[in-house]
Each structure stands twice: as structure tokens, then as C-alpha cells.
């Protein structure tokens, strides 16, 4: 059996696992992190039907004996740092995807550490012993298949996909296992009686393009044949920066939605300026009351990290979805800025926004000295600050 050299390591029910680690009385019990909206659920709670982003009242209806705990972001940030220390002690080639998952390339360690499966097993042991958290690991030839393998192995498992049988393994999986297949694409495929990855692989690329469009069609055709040439890249800079906020089930006034949007744009553009980065593509992501999702983007002529410039575009994108929001309700708003680079172009702003950009700099200086909560906009006074999820360094 020949093994691939890419590991995908993914912590299990991360926030809830940290709570169970730190409070032994919670172990083996259904745990919900977050009150109004479920931020995370233990596997015991998931088995009872609790899902991330579910409303808190609905979650308690399906699992009335669940223990609800408030989120402790500082604890999750520290746990993430500790786990990434284990990753970097395993191999220098670590590509973080989020605070609780990463790709690791171990091909150069065979002589000193053994087979990739042995390294993966030791990694799981080290995370459990040093950090006290459960983790699942997939081992495969490509990043995509390693990620699928870790998901299939959950909770707290390990799955090695031998190179000679990778397509046999992949083609038996449901289409939802393909990276990028959400509810809408899944329904389109199943309406066309395409239910497994093997069904996708059996189609010509042009057939998928006609069904899903050129981008999604070509992407899924490649993944169905396990074509993923991307290497593990250590220290890779983000292609985008974003933030999102679950706002619970409505109704929500236009002012409430605008405040959420403003807060998110503030957070994202502040991070961009701190990292010395600018971007051109503004995207908003919405989750509606029926759990369907929408993504809208606009690309600017020049890169920016200017708050009001990004906010203006984000507001326009949100207004374009008002009819859908009114019909279905809204439970989550996300904002991101993509096509990032290290250009200082935000310093060469048009004259009509130069004064506003100087205000951004002044706000950054105060928050940098006294903390992010030290300075608020007038519309934010008296409002509870949204929970800011821990992030990988920008």
C-alpha cells in the first residue's frame, strides 16, 4: 500500500471540546457554546440534532438537557496556538486553514519519522497528550482528498487513502463531499440524478459546465478525478480577509442590518490596515431564514483598505438582496475583501476621501493603544459587541 504525504488535521467540535477539556463535569454531556445562536456543539449535542448556527431556543427544543455555556474566545485562541505548536513540531511545512485545521506536508520526513500514517498517528497522540483535545487526520496524495478523509474519519479518527485506491474511495462518496458543493449545487446535481462523486466523474466536463456554469463545472470535474495540484504552502498569506456575524432569527430592521454591516466592515478594514494590505473585491455573504445562502461581489478599480469605500460597496450589495431578505428573513451577514496585495495604494486616495482616511488612521491608533473596544462609533454605543471569533494571524 502506497501512501500520500499530505495530512489534513482538523480538531473535533473545537469550541465545545475546549469547554469539555476545561470542565470535567461537561464530558460526555451535550454541550452548546453560545446562547442566542449556536456557535458550536459537542458530538453528544450533534447526535441529538443540534447544529451550528441554529437558534438557541430551537437547539434546546431538540436537546432540552444540553448544557449551554458562554463562549470563551481567549481560551480557544490559546488552544489553537498550542495545537499549531504541535503541528510545527511535526513538520516545518504547515499551511493553516483556520484556527482549528491545517494541511501538513510530511514527504521529506520518511527517513527520520517513518510513513505518513505513522506520523499522523503520532500527531493525534501529541495533540491529545499536550493540548488535551481530540483531532481527526486524513492522509492522502492531494490536499482535497486529505480533507475529505479527515471529515469521513470524524470524530477523533484517522483515515489513510492509499494512492492505488483513491478513486474507488472518492467515487463512492455522496456529491456533497465535493469541495464547493453547497445546498443549491447539491440540489441541481440530485435533480439531474447525479448523487455520487462517481456520477460526477462519469460526465464529460462540458456536461457539468452546461449544468453548473464554467467555474463550478470545471472545478467539480477536476475534483471528481482527484486532480488537485496545489502544494502545501507554509506561511501562505491570505487571499482575503473577512468577518461574519450570526444575528439570530428576525425580524431585523434596516438600521440593525446596517449596524451589523458597519461593525463587520470596521473589523475587516482595520485588520487589513494593521497587516499593511489592500484589496479590490468586496463580497457579502448572507444566510437566510430558510438556511439558503447568497454571495454577492463587486470589484473596485483600485485596491483599498478604506473603511467608507468598502462600506459603500457592501451597502449596495446588501440593498440588492433586500427583496430576498424580506421574503425569507436573514440569520447571518458576512463581509470579506479579496484580491489582497501589499500595495500601499490606500495612501494615494482621491481628495474626497482623504480626510476620512485620516480618521481611519486616528481610530486605528487609539484602538491599537487602548484596545479594540476603547473607541466606538455613535451608532454602536449601548449595543452589545458581537462575538469576535479567534483568527489565524493575518
Beta strands, then each sheet from edge to edge (+ up, - down):
strand 1: 6-11
strand 2: 31-33
strand 3: 40-41
strand 4: 67-69
strand 5: 94-98
strand 6: 101-105
strand 7: 135-140
strand 8: 158-160
strand 9: 240-246
strand 10: 279-288
strand 11: 293-304
strand 12: 330-338
sheet 1: 5+ 6- 1+ 7- 8-
sheet 2: 3+ 2- 4-
sheet 3: 9+ 12- 10+ 11-
end
